[in-house]
């Protein structure tokens, strides 16, 4: 079992920045776990969509819609994954969820709301 708690969401004007944090109840990166940490988001009336991910090897991937604006990183000493979001747009408004994805199990946080005003 892995418990994930997101924080850092809020209301920001377009063009602004926010940093989301996801605190895990265990190591976020482990060769034994062979897991990937990720961020997803869900806007009202839409399906949950992939935003970014980072593997235990440090390999990062991003959705095209956020590439160049968002940066995912992790600190294994703090069991925390971050999502730095710059140049925010109104279309980035959504609930952002942290995900711990392992070979056989996935775990999700409860989400944190991000609202970008125009």
Beta strands, then each sheet from edge to edge (+ up, - down):
strand 1: 4-7
strand 2: 10-13
strand 3: 18-24
strand 4: 36-42
strand 5: 49-55
strand 6: 60-62
strand 7: 70-75
strand 8: 80-85
strand 9: 94-101
strand 10: 106-108
strand 11: 112-117
sheet 1: 1+ 3- 8+ 7-
sheet 2: 2+ 11+ 9- 4+ 5- 6+
sheet 3: 2+ 11+ 9- 10+
end
